[in-house]
């Protein structure tokens, strides 16, 4: 009976550890550079309607709206 209790006492933490490691989120690398884009209303690129910045931490900040008509403004290394 003691061996059974000892085995259960060792098995429970091991199973909990395996269960949590199986569902751990995958790590993503931070971008190598920070960039800024301007977004325009149409293919004439005459009316800017939005701006986006991706920071070195990987966050993206958007003001206005994102459209298919974009121009890269600047990038610099992180």
matplotlib code that plots the C-alpha trace (Angstrom):
import matplotlib.pyplot as plt

x = [0.0, 2.9, 4.4, 1.2, 0.8, 4.4, 4.0, 0.9, 2.6, 5.4, 3.1, 0.8, 3.4, 4.9, 1.5, 0.7, 4.1, 3.5, 0.0, 1.1, 4.0, 1.8, -0.4, 2.3, 2.0, 4.8, 7.3, 7.6, 10.7, 10.6, 10.9, 14.4, 13.2, 10.6, 8.6, 5.9, 3.4, 1.0, -2.3, -4.2, -7.8, -7.1, -4.4, -3.8, -2.1, -3.4, -5.5, -3.8, -6.4, -4.3, -0.9, 0.5, 3.7, 5.2, 7.5, 10.5, 8.4, 6.2, 3.2, 1.4, -0.3, -2.9, -4.5, -7.2, -7.9, -5.7, -6.3, -4.5, -2.9, 0.1, 3.6, 6.5, 7.6, 10.7, 12.3, 15.1, 16.9, 15.8]
y = [0.0, 2.4, 1.7, 2.6, 5.9, 6.7, 6.0, 8.1, 11.0, 10.9, 10.4, 13.3, 16.1, 14.5, 14.3, 17.9, 19.0, 17.1, 18.4, 22.1, 21.7, 20.2, 23.3, 26.0, 28.7, 28.8, 31.6, 34.0, 36.0, 39.8, 41.5, 42.5, 46.0, 48.6, 49.9, 52.4, 52.3, 54.9, 53.7, 55.4, 55.5, 54.2, 53.4, 57.1, 57.4, 60.9, 60.6, 59.1, 57.3, 55.5, 54.8, 51.7, 51.2, 47.9, 48.3, 46.3, 44.6, 43.2, 45.4, 47.1, 50.4, 51.5, 55.0, 55.4, 52.4, 49.8, 49.4, 47.4, 50.6, 51.1, 52.6, 51.8, 55.0, 53.9, 51.0, 50.9, 48.0, 47.1]
z = [0.0, 0.8, -2.6, -4.3, -2.5, -3.1, -6.9, -7.1, -5.2, -7.8, -10.8, -10.2, -10.5, -13.6, -15.3, -14.4, -15.8, -19.1, -19.4, -19.1, -21.4, -24.1, -24.1, -23.8, -26.5, -29.1, -28.7, -31.6, -32.3, -32.2, -35.6, -36.7, -37.6, -36.8, -39.8, -40.7, -43.5, -44.9, -46.4, -49.2, -50.4, -53.9, -56.5, -57.1, -53.7, -53.4, -50.2, -47.1, -44.9, -42.4, -40.9, -39.2, -37.2, -36.1, -33.2, -32.2, -29.5, -32.3, -31.6, -34.4, -34.0, -36.5, -37.0, -39.6, -41.8, -43.5, -47.3, -50.0, -51.2, -48.9, -49.1, -46.8, -45.1, -43.1, -41.4, -38.9, -37.1, -33.6]

ax = plt.figure().add_subplot(projection="3d")
ax.plot(x, y, z, "-o")
ax.set_aspect("equal")
plt.show()
